[in-house]
Amino acid sequence: MDAPYLAVPVVRDGQLANYLFVSIRIEVAPGVDLWQTREKAHFLRDALVRASHANDLADPSDNNALNEARAIEVYRAAAIQALGAQAVGAISIVATYSSQGGGV
């Protein structure tokens, strides 16, 4: 399941410094009904957006970069909350863009 363009605020010293736009892919675990999982997509998106805003996911030394290890950890927890642990397989960062320019 793809979750494109999750807005990740970058806050430094209590001030909004930037936004990162992160696209992720969540693999549905083998043996799990893909269609039943897709019916929960709106709950998944909500959990991912909330997690993006509740956690510091930016690289501490670069306002234009994502801390990918931390982001995957946070997004995995959010996906498990929305879909259940048995449904969540691999999670990968597909792309990251900065509102100040640049992206991967």
Backbone as XML, in Angstrom:
<?xml version="1.0"?>
<chain id="A" units="angstrom">
  <residue number="1" name="MET">
    <atom name="N" x="0.854" y="-1.163" z="0.000"/>
    <atom name="CA" x="0.000" y="0.000" z="0.000"/>
    <atom name="C" x="0.902" y="1.229" z="0.000"/>
  </residue>
  <residue number="2" name="ASP">
    <atom name="N" x="0.615" y="2.153" z="-0.873"/>
    <atom name="CA" x="1.406" y="3.373" z="-0.952"/>
    <atom name="C" x="0.731" y="4.495" z="-0.174"/>
  </residue>
  <residue number="3" name="ALA">
    <atom name="N" x="1.541" y="5.313" z="0.459"/>
    <atom name="CA" x="1.072" y="6.511" z="1.149"/>
    <atom name="C" x="1.929" y="7.669" z="0.645"/>
  </residue>
  <residue number="4" name="PRO">
    <atom name="N" x="1.462" y="8.347" z="-0.398"/>
    <atom name="CA" x="2.262" y="9.428" z="-0.974"/>
    <atom name="C" x="2.102" y="10.753" z="-0.234"/>
  </residue>
  <residue number="5" name="TYR">
    <atom name="N" x="3.166" y="11.513" z="-0.247"/>
    <atom name="CA" x="3.174" y="12.910" z="0.186"/>
    <atom name="C" x="2.640" y="13.137" z="1.594"/>
  </residue>
  <residue number="6" name="LEU">
    <atom name="N" x="3.190" y="12.420" z="2.554"/>
    <atom name="CA" x="2.885" y="12.690" z="3.953"/>
    <atom name="C" x="3.653" y="13.946" z="4.349"/>
  </residue>
  <residue number="7" name="ALA">
    <atom name="N" x="2.963" y="14.941" z="4.877"/>
    <atom name="CA" x="3.609" y="16.192" z="5.281"/>
    <atom name="C" x="4.253" y="16.004" z="6.651"/>
  </residue>
  <residue number="8" name="VAL">
    <atom name="N" x="5.552" y="16.246" z="6.708"/>
    <atom name="CA" x="6.323" y="16.101" z="7.941"/>
    <atom name="C" x="6.866" y="17.476" z="8.315"/>
  </residue>
  <residue number="9" name="PRO">
    <atom name="N" x="6.328" y="18.090" z="9.373"/>
    <atom name="CA" x="6.859" y="19.392" z="9.776"/>
    <atom name="C" x="8.251" y="19.253" z="10.392"/>
  </residue>
  <residue number="10" name="VAL">
    <atom name="N" x="9.117" y="20.203" z="10.070"/>
    <atom name="CA" x="10.453" y="20.272" z="10.667"/>
    <atom name="C" x="10.435" y="21.472" z="11.610"/>
  </residue>
  <residue number="11" name="VAL">
    <atom name="N" x="10.549" y="21.197" z="12.899"/>
    <atom name="CA" x="10.481" y="22.248" z="13.915"/>
    <atom name="C" x="11.847" y="22.364" z="14.578"/>
  </residue>
  <residue number="12" name="ARG">
    <atom name="N" x="12.346" y="23.582" z="14.637"/>
    <atom name="CA" x="13.621" y="23.876" z="15.297"/>
    <atom name="C" x="13.393" y="25.008" z="16.289"/>
  </residue>
  <residue number="13" name="ASP">
    <atom name="N" x="13.794" y="24.783" z="17.526"/>
    <atom name="CA" x="13.649" y="25.790" z="18.585"/>
    <atom name="C" x="12.219" y="26.307" z="18.678"/>
  </residue>
  <residue number="14" name="GLY">
    <atom name="N" x="11.257" y="25.412" z="18.540"/>
    <atom name="CA" x="9.854" y="25.778" z="18.665"/>
    <atom name="C" x="9.260" y="26.486" z="17.464"/>
  </residue>
  <residue number="15" name="GLN">
    <atom name="N" x="10.030" y="26.638" z="16.404"/>
    <atom name="CA" x="9.570" y="27.334" z="15.202"/>
    <atom name="C" x="9.529" y="26.374" z="14.015"/>
  </residue>
  <residue number="16" name="LEU">
    <atom name="N" x="8.491" y="26.508" z="13.193"/>
    <atom name="CA" x="8.396" y="25.714" z="11.979"/>
    <atom name="C" x="9.488" y="26.170" z="11.018"/>
  </residue>
  <residue number="17" name="ALA">
    <atom name="N" x="10.381" y="25.258" z="10.650"/>
    <atom name="CA" x="11.516" y="25.598" z="9.795"/>
    <atom name="C" x="11.341" y="25.101" z="8.364"/>
  </residue>
  <residue number="18" name="ASN">
    <atom name="N" x="10.516" y="24.071" z="8.170"/>
    <atom name="CA" x="10.406" y="23.457" z="6.851"/>
    <atom name="C" x="9.306" y="22.405" z="6.887"/>
  </residue>
  <residue number="19" name="TYR">
    <atom name="N" x="8.955" y="21.925" z="5.728"/>
    <atom name="CA" x="8.128" y="20.722" z="5.594"/>
    <atom name="C" x="8.859" y="19.751" z="4.683"/>
  </residue>
  <residue number="20" name="LEU">
    <atom name="N" x="8.828" y="18.489" z="5.061"/>
    <atom name="CA" x="9.279" y="17.421" z="4.181"/>
    <atom name="C" x="8.038" y="16.683" z="3.711"/>
  </residue>
  <residue number="21" name="PHE">
    <atom name="N" x="8.034" y="16.258" z="2.475"/>
    <atom name="CA" x="6.924" y="15.482" z="1.932"/>
    <atom name="C" x="7.471" y="14.097" z="1.628"/>
  </residue>
  <residue number="22" name="VAL">
    <atom name="N" x="6.958" y="13.131" z="2.356"/>
    <atom name="CA" x="7.506" y="11.780" z="2.352"/>
    <atom name="C" x="6.492" y="10.814" z="1.748"/>
  </residue>
  <residue number="23" name="SER">
    <atom name="N" x="6.944" y="10.020" z="0.809"/>
    <atom name="CA" x="6.117" y="8.958" z="0.230"/>
    <atom name="C" x="6.675" y="7.625" z="0.699"/>
  </residue>
  <residue number="24" name="ILE">
    <atom name="N" x="5.781" y="6.778" z="1.233"/>
    <atom name="CA" x="6.222" y="5.480" z="1.733"/>
    <atom name="C" x="5.420" y="4.356" z="1.088"/>
  </residue>
  <residue number="25" name="ARG">
    <atom name="N" x="5.969" y="3.166" z="1.187"/>
    <atom name="CA" x="5.283" y="1.958" z="0.717"/>
    <atom name="C" x="5.255" y="0.967" z="1.875"/>
  </residue>
  <residue number="26" name="ILE">
    <atom name="N" x="4.071" y="0.445" z="2.147"/>
    <atom name="CA" x="3.893" y="-0.565" z="3.184"/>
    <atom name="C" x="3.472" y="-1.852" z="2.495"/>
  </residue>
  <residue number="27" name="GLU">
    <atom name="N" x="4.297" y="-2.864" z="2.636"/>
    <atom name="CA" x="3.971" y="-4.172" z="2.058"/>
    <atom name="C" x="2.988" y="-4.880" z="2.980"/>
  </residue>
  <residue number="28" name="VAL">
    <atom name="N" x="1.954" y="-5.454" z="2.397"/>
    <atom name="CA" x="1.020" y="-6.266" z="3.164"/>
    <atom name="C" x="1.668" y="-7.638" z="3.347"/>
  </residue>
  <residue number="29" name="ALA">
    <atom name="N" x="1.665" y="-8.123" z="4.574"/>
    <atom name="CA" x="2.332" y="-9.387" z="4.896"/>
    <atom name="C" x="1.716" y="-10.554" z="4.125"/>
  </residue>
  <residue number="30" name="PRO">
    <atom name="N" x="2.531" y="-11.545" z="3.799"/>
    <atom name="CA" x="2.019" y="-12.729" z="3.099"/>
    <atom name="C" x="0.897" y="-13.397" z="3.899"/>
  </residue>
  <residue number="31" name="GLY">
    <atom name="N" x="-0.108" y="-13.862" z="3.177"/>
    <atom name="CA" x="-1.220" y="-14.552" z="3.813"/>
    <atom name="C" x="-2.322" y="-13.644" z="4.317"/>
  </residue>
  <residue number="32" name="VAL">
    <atom name="N" x="-2.118" y="-12.338" z="4.209"/>
    <atom name="CA" x="-3.131" y="-11.376" z="4.655"/>
    <atom name="C" x="-3.948" y="-10.942" z="3.447"/>
  </residue>
  <residue number="33" name="ASP">
    <atom name="N" x="-5.255" y="-10.866" z="3.613"/>
    <atom name="CA" x="-6.158" y="-10.482" z="2.529"/>
    <atom name="C" x="-5.933" y="-9.012" z="2.165"/>
  </residue>
  <residue number="34" name="LEU">
    <atom name="N" x="-5.400" y="-8.788" z="0.982"/>
    <atom name="CA" x="-5.097" y="-7.434" z="0.521"/>
    <atom name="C" x="-6.341" y="-6.565" z="0.483"/>
  </residue>
  <residue number="35" name="TRP">
    <atom name="N" x="-7.458" y="-7.090" z="0.029"/>
    <atom name="CA" x="-8.675" y="-6.288" z="-0.125"/>
    <atom name="C" x="-9.251" y="-5.887" z="1.224"/>
  </residue>
  <residue number="36" name="GLN">
    <atom name="N" x="-9.203" y="-6.773" z="2.202"/>
    <atom name="CA" x="-9.666" y="-6.398" z="3.542"/>
    <atom name="C" x="-8.748" y="-5.337" z="4.140"/>
  </residue>
  <residue number="37" name="THR">
    <atom name="N" x="-7.470" y="-5.455" z="3.858"/>
    <atom name="CA" x="-6.514" y="-4.465" z="4.350"/>
    <atom name="C" x="-6.759" y="-3.115" z="3.687"/>
  </residue>
  <residue number="38" name="ARG">
    <atom name="N" x="-7.035" y="-3.110" z="2.394"/>
    <atom name="CA" x="-7.294" y="-1.856" z="1.678"/>
    <atom name="C" x="-8.534" y="-1.137" z="2.205"/>
  </residue>
  <residue number="39" name="GLU">
    <atom name="N" x="-9.475" y="-1.883" z="2.749"/>
    <atom name="CA" x="-10.663" y="-1.255" z="3.331"/>
    <atom name="C" x="-10.306" y="-0.388" z="4.536"/>
  </residue>
  <residue number="40" name="LYS">
    <atom name="N" x="-9.142" y="-0.599" z="5.112"/>
    <atom name="CA" x="-8.676" y="0.180" z="6.264"/>
    <atom name="C" x="-7.709" y="1.290" z="5.852"/>
  </residue>
  <residue number="41" name="ALA">
    <atom name="N" x="-7.597" y="1.549" z="4.566"/>
    <atom name="CA" x="-6.612" y="2.518" z="4.069"/>
    <atom name="C" x="-6.805" y="3.905" z="4.670"/>
  </residue>
  <residue number="42" name="HIS">
    <atom name="N" x="-8.044" y="4.336" z="4.856"/>
    <atom name="CA" x="-8.278" y="5.676" z="5.416"/>
    <atom name="C" x="-7.825" y="5.742" z="6.876"/>
  </residue>
  <residue number="43" name="PHE">
    <atom name="N" x="-7.967" y="4.645" z="7.624"/>
    <atom name="CA" x="-7.455" y="4.615" z="8.995"/>
    <atom name="C" x="-5.925" y="4.638" z="8.999"/>
  </residue>
  <residue number="44" name="LEU">
    <atom name="N" x="-5.340" y="3.941" z="8.044"/>
    <atom name="CA" x="-3.885" y="3.935" z="7.913"/>
    <atom name="C" x="-3.370" y="5.335" z="7.616"/>
  </residue>
  <residue number="45" name="ARG">
    <atom name="N" x="-3.966" y="5.999" z="6.648"/>
    <atom name="CA" x="-3.529" y="7.352" z="6.279"/>
    <atom name="C" x="-3.626" y="8.290" z="7.481"/>
  </residue>
  <residue number="46" name="ASP">
    <atom name="N" x="-4.724" y="8.218" z="8.222"/>
    <atom name="CA" x="-4.901" y="9.052" z="9.402"/>
    <atom name="C" x="-3.796" y="8.780" z="10.423"/>
  </residue>
  <residue number="47" name="ALA">
    <atom name="N" x="-3.501" y="7.512" z="10.679"/>
    <atom name="CA" x="-2.460" y="7.161" z="11.649"/>
    <atom name="C" x="-1.087" y="7.657" z="11.198"/>
  </residue>
  <residue number="48" name="LEU">
    <atom name="N" x="-0.811" y="7.564" z="9.900"/>
    <atom name="CA" x="0.480" y="8.021" z="9.375"/>
    <atom name="C" x="0.622" y="9.537" z="9.471"/>
  </residue>
  <residue number="49" name="VAL">
    <atom name="N" x="-0.446" y="10.270" z="9.158"/>
    <atom name="CA" x="-0.407" y="11.735" z="9.253"/>
    <atom name="C" x="-0.209" y="12.159" z="10.703"/>
  </residue>
  <residue number="50" name="ARG">
    <atom name="N" x="-0.952" y="11.540" z="11.608"/>
    <atom name="CA" x="-0.803" y="11.872" z="13.028"/>
    <atom name="C" x="0.618" y="11.580" z="13.513"/>
  </residue>
  <residue number="51" name="ALA">
    <atom name="N" x="1.166" y="10.459" z="13.103"/>
    <atom name="CA" x="2.529" y="10.101" z="13.501"/>
    <atom name="C" x="3.550" y="11.086" z="12.937"/>
  </residue>
  <residue number="52" name="SER">
    <atom name="N" x="3.319" y="11.546" z="11.710"/>
    <atom name="CA" x="4.225" y="12.514" z="11.076"/>
    <atom name="C" x="4.287" y="13.817" z="11.851"/>
  </residue>
  <residue number="53" name="HIS">
    <atom name="N" x="3.164" y="14.195" z="12.455"/>
    <atom name="CA" x="3.100" y="15.463" z="13.175"/>
    <atom name="C" x="3.475" y="15.318" z="14.648"/>
  </residue>
  <residue number="54" name="ALA">
    <atom name="N" x="3.362" y="14.127" z="15.196"/>
    <atom name="CA" x="3.629" y="13.918" z="16.617"/>
    <atom name="C" x="5.089" y="13.582" z="16.913"/>
  </residue>
  <residue number="55" name="ASN">
    <atom name="N" x="5.865" y="13.284" z="15.882"/>
    <atom name="CA" x="7.249" y="12.848" z="16.072"/>
    <atom name="C" x="8.208" y="13.702" z="15.257"/>
  </residue>
  <residue number="56" name="ASP">
    <atom name="N" x="9.414" y="13.866" z="15.797"/>
    <atom name="CA" x="10.462" y="14.580" z="15.073"/>
    <atom name="C" x="11.123" y="13.585" z="14.125"/>
  </residue>
  <residue number="57" name="LEU">
    <atom name="N" x="10.833" y="13.710" z="12.837"/>
    <atom name="CA" x="11.336" y="12.764" z="11.849"/>
    <atom name="C" x="12.444" y="13.343" z="10.973"/>
  </residue>
  <residue number="58" name="ALA">
    <atom name="N" x="12.769" y="14.605" z="11.177"/>
    <atom name="CA" x="13.812" y="15.239" z="10.364"/>
    <atom name="C" x="15.196" y="14.879" z="10.896"/>
  </residue>
  <residue number="59" name="ASP">
    <atom name="N" x="16.166" y="14.906" z="10.008"/>
    <atom name="CA" x="17.562" y="14.730" z="10.391"/>
    <atom name="C" x="17.924" y="15.890" z="11.321"/>
  </residue>
  <residue number="60" name="PRO">
    <atom name="N" x="18.492" y="15.613" z="12.486"/>
    <atom name="CA" x="18.788" y="16.693" z="13.430"/>
    <atom name="C" x="19.762" y="17.742" z="12.904"/>
  </residue>
  <residue number="61" name="SER">
    <atom name="N" x="20.563" y="17.396" z="11.905"/>
    <atom name="CA" x="21.558" y="18.343" z="11.404"/>
    <atom name="C" x="21.220" y="18.915" z="10.031"/>
  </residue>
  <residue number="62" name="ASP">
    <atom name="N" x="20.059" y="18.547" z="9.478"/>
    <atom name="CA" x="19.714" y="19.002" z="8.126"/>
    <atom name="C" x="18.199" y="19.145" z="7.992"/>
  </residue>
  <residue number="63" name="ASN">
    <atom name="N" x="17.733" y="20.381" z="7.876"/>
    <atom name="CA" x="16.295" y="20.657" z="7.753"/>
    <atom name="C" x="15.683" y="20.092" z="6.479"/>
  </residue>
  <residue number="64" name="ASN">
    <atom name="N" x="16.504" y="19.727" z="5.517"/>
    <atom name="CA" x="16.007" y="19.219" z="4.234"/>
    <atom name="C" x="16.076" y="17.700" z="4.118"/>
  </residue>
  <residue number="65" name="ALA">
    <atom name="N" x="16.439" y="17.024" z="5.199"/>
    <atom name="CA" x="16.623" y="15.571" z="5.135"/>
    <atom name="C" x="15.778" y="14.861" z="6.185"/>
  </residue>
  <residue number="66" name="LEU">
    <atom name="N" x="15.365" y="13.675" z="5.839"/>
    <atom name="CA" x="14.577" y="12.822" z="6.718"/>
    <atom name="C" x="15.505" y="11.877" z="7.479"/>
  </residue>
  <residue number="67" name="ASN">
    <atom name="N" x="15.221" y="11.662" z="8.742"/>
    <atom name="CA" x="15.890" y="10.619" z="9.514"/>
    <atom name="C" x="15.150" y="9.323" z="9.169"/>
  </residue>
  <residue number="68" name="GLU">
    <atom name="N" x="15.629" y="8.628" z="8.144"/>
    <atom name="CA" x="14.890" y="7.495" z="7.580"/>
    <atom name="C" x="14.685" y="6.364" z="8.578"/>
  </residue>
  <residue number="69" name="ALA">
    <atom name="N" x="15.686" y="6.055" z="9.372"/>
    <atom name="CA" x="15.542" y="4.965" z="10.346"/>
    <atom name="C" x="14.431" y="5.288" z="11.340"/>
  </residue>
  <residue number="70" name="ARG">
    <atom name="N" x="14.423" y="6.506" z="11.836"/>
    <atom name="CA" x="13.380" y="6.929" z="12.789"/>
    <atom name="C" x="12.017" y="6.949" z="12.107"/>
  </residue>
  <residue number="71" name="ALA">
    <atom name="N" x="11.951" y="7.452" z="10.886"/>
    <atom name="CA" x="10.678" y="7.522" z="10.168"/>
    <atom name="C" x="10.092" y="6.131" z="9.957"/>
  </residue>
  <residue number="72" name="ILE">
    <atom name="N" x="10.904" y="5.181" z="9.553"/>
    <atom name="CA" x="10.407" y="3.818" z="9.337"/>
    <atom name="C" x="9.903" y="3.222" z="10.650"/>
  </residue>
  <residue number="73" name="GLU">
    <atom name="N" x="10.622" y="3.469" z="11.731"/>
    <atom name="CA" x="10.197" y="2.983" z="13.052"/>
    <atom name="C" x="8.826" y="3.563" z="13.429"/>
  </residue>
  <residue number="74" name="VAL">
    <atom name="N" x="8.665" y="4.865" z="13.260"/>
    <atom name="CA" x="7.415" y="5.545" z="13.607"/>
    <atom name="C" x="6.283" y="5.097" z="12.689"/>
  </residue>
  <residue number="75" name="TYR">
    <atom name="N" x="6.549" y="5.014" z="11.393"/>
    <atom name="CA" x="5.507" y="4.603" z="10.448"/>
    <atom name="C" x="5.113" y="3.139" z="10.647"/>
  </residue>
  <residue number="76" name="ARG">
    <atom name="N" x="6.055" y="2.290" z="11.032"/>
    <atom name="CA" x="5.720" y="0.894" z="11.323"/>
    <atom name="C" x="4.740" y="0.828" z="12.501"/>
  </residue>
  <residue number="77" name="ALA">
    <atom name="N" x="5.026" y="1.575" z="13.558"/>
    <atom name="CA" x="4.136" y="1.587" z="14.726"/>
    <atom name="C" x="2.745" y="2.090" z="14.346"/>
  </residue>
  <residue number="78" name="ALA">
    <atom name="N" x="2.683" y="3.128" z="13.511"/>
    <atom name="CA" x="1.391" y="3.668" z="13.080"/>
    <atom name="C" x="0.634" y="2.664" z="12.217"/>
  </residue>
  <residue number="79" name="ALA">
    <atom name="N" x="1.346" y="1.977" z="11.332"/>
    <atom name="CA" x="0.710" y="0.981" z="10.468"/>
    <atom name="C" x="0.175" y="-0.187" z="11.288"/>
  </residue>
  <residue number="80" name="ILE">
    <atom name="N" x="0.924" y="-0.612" z="12.271"/>
    <atom name="CA" x="0.470" y="-1.699" z="13.144"/>
    <atom name="C" x="-0.772" y="-1.271" z="13.913"/>
  </residue>
  <residue number="81" name="GLN">
    <atom name="N" x="-0.782" y="-0.026" z="14.367"/>
    <atom name="CA" x="-1.953" y="0.500" z="15.074"/>
    <atom name="C" x="-3.191" y="0.459" z="14.178"/>
  </residue>
  <residue number="82" name="ALA">
    <atom name="N" x="-3.035" y="0.810" z="12.920"/>
    <atom name="CA" x="-4.179" y="0.899" z="12.004"/>
    <atom name="C" x="-4.583" y="-0.444" z="11.404"/>
  </residue>
  <residue number="83" name="LEU">
    <atom name="N" x="-3.603" y="-1.285" z="11.107"/>
    <atom name="CA" x="-3.879" y="-2.511" z="10.352"/>
    <atom name="C" x="-3.740" y="-3.794" z="11.161"/>
  </residue>
  <residue number="84" name="GLY">
    <atom name="N" x="-3.019" y="-3.720" z="12.272"/>
    <atom name="CA" x="-2.718" y="-4.912" z="13.050"/>
    <atom name="C" x="-1.336" y="-5.431" z="12.700"/>
  </residue>
  <residue number="85" name="ALA">
    <atom name="N" x="-0.656" y="-5.989" z="13.681"/>
    <atom name="CA" x="0.726" y="-6.440" z="13.495"/>
    <atom name="C" x="0.855" y="-7.515" z="12.428"/>
  </residue>
  <residue number="86" name="GLN">
    <atom name="N" x="-0.140" y="-8.380" z="12.318"/>
    <atom name="CA" x="-0.065" y="-9.484" z="11.361"/>
    <atom name="C" x="-0.135" y="-9.009" z="9.916"/>
  </residue>
  <residue number="87" name="ALA">
    <atom name="N" x="-0.637" y="-7.807" z="9.678"/>
    <atom name="CA" x="-0.836" y="-7.317" z="8.308"/>
    <atom name="C" x="0.356" y="-6.552" z="7.753"/>
  </residue>
  <residue number="88" name="VAL">
    <atom name="N" x="1.255" y="-6.091" z="8.615"/>
    <atom name="CA" x="2.315" y="-5.171" z="8.193"/>
    <atom name="C" x="3.596" y="-5.927" z="7.862"/>
  </residue>
  <residue number="89" name="GLY">
    <atom name="N" x="4.038" y="-5.779" z="6.611"/>
    <atom name="CA" x="5.312" y="-6.341" z="6.173"/>
    <atom name="C" x="6.369" y="-5.257" z="6.152"/>
  </residue>
  <residue number="90" name="ALA">
    <atom name="N" x="7.186" y="-5.265" z="5.130"/>
    <atom name="CA" x="8.274" y="-4.290" z="4.999"/>
    <atom name="C" x="7.722" y="-2.888" z="4.743"/>
  </residue>
  <residue number="91" name="ILE">
    <atom name="N" x="8.434" y="-1.904" z="5.252"/>
    <atom name="CA" x="8.095" y="-0.498" z="5.018"/>
    <atom name="C" x="9.320" y="0.164" z="4.407"/>
  </residue>
  <residue number="92" name="SER">
    <atom name="N" x="9.097" y="0.925" z="3.341"/>
    <atom name="CA" x="10.218" y="1.601" z="2.689"/>
    <atom name="C" x="9.853" y="3.044" z="2.365"/>
  </residue>
  <residue number="93" name="ILE">
    <atom name="N" x="10.883" y="3.875" z="2.357"/>
    <atom name="CA" x="10.738" y="5.267" z="1.947"/>
    <atom name="C" x="10.916" y="5.287" z="0.435"/>
  </residue>
  <residue number="94" name="VAL">
    <atom name="N" x="9.905" y="5.754" z="-0.280"/>
    <atom name="CA" x="9.954" y="5.794" z="-1.742"/>
    <atom name="C" x="10.592" y="7.095" z="-2.214"/>
  </residue>
  <residue number="95" name="ALA">
    <atom name="N" x="10.221" y="8.203" z="-1.583"/>
    <atom name="CA" x="10.748" y="9.512" z="-1.982"/>
    <atom name="C" x="10.581" y="10.498" z="-0.838"/>
  </residue>
  <residue number="96" name="THR">
    <atom name="N" x="11.459" y="11.492" z="-0.812"/>
    <atom name="CA" x="11.378" y="12.581" z="0.153"/>
    <atom name="C" x="11.657" y="13.886" z="-0.582"/>
  </residue>
  <residue number="97" name="TYR">
    <atom name="N" x="10.795" y="14.865" z="-0.370"/>
    <atom name="CA" x="10.971" y="16.184" z="-0.973"/>
    <atom name="C" x="10.915" y="17.233" z="0.119"/>
  </residue>
  <residue number="98" name="SER">
    <atom name="N" x="11.698" y="18.281" z="-0.033"/>
    <atom name="CA" x="11.713" y="19.387" z="0.908"/>
    <atom name="C" x="10.980" y="20.572" z="0.298"/>
  </residue>
  <residue number="99" name="SER">
    <atom name="N" x="10.212" y="21.285" z="1.125"/>
    <atom name="CA" x="9.538" y="22.483" z="0.617"/>
    <atom name="C" x="10.541" y="23.589" z="0.306"/>
  </residue>
  <residue number="100" name="GLN">
    <atom name="N" x="11.776" y="23.444" z="0.774"/>
    <atom name="CA" x="12.825" y="24.422" z="0.493"/>
    <atom name="C" x="13.691" y="23.999" z="-0.683"/>
  </residue>
  <residue number="101" name="GLY">
    <atom name="N" x="13.245" y="22.980" z="-1.379"/>
    <atom name="CA" x="13.984" y="22.496" z="-2.542"/>
    <atom name="C" x="14.753" y="21.234" z="-2.227"/>
  </residue>
  <residue number="102" name="GLY">
    <atom name="N" x="14.912" y="20.441" z="-3.224"/>
    <atom name="CA" x="15.662" y="19.202" z="-3.068"/>
    <atom name="C" x="14.760" y="18.028" z="-2.794"/>
  </residue>
  <residue number="103" name="GLY">
    <atom name="N" x="15.273" y="16.879" z="-3.094"/>
    <atom name="CA" x="14.512" y="15.659" z="-2.847"/>
    <atom name="C" x="15.249" y="14.457" z="-3.385"/>
  </residue>
  <residue number="104" name="VAL">
    <atom name="N" x="14.790" y="13.322" z="-2.957"/>
    <atom name="CA" x="15.392" y="12.061" z="-3.381"/>
    <atom name="C" x="14.306" y="11.185" z="-3.956"/>
  </residue>
</chain>
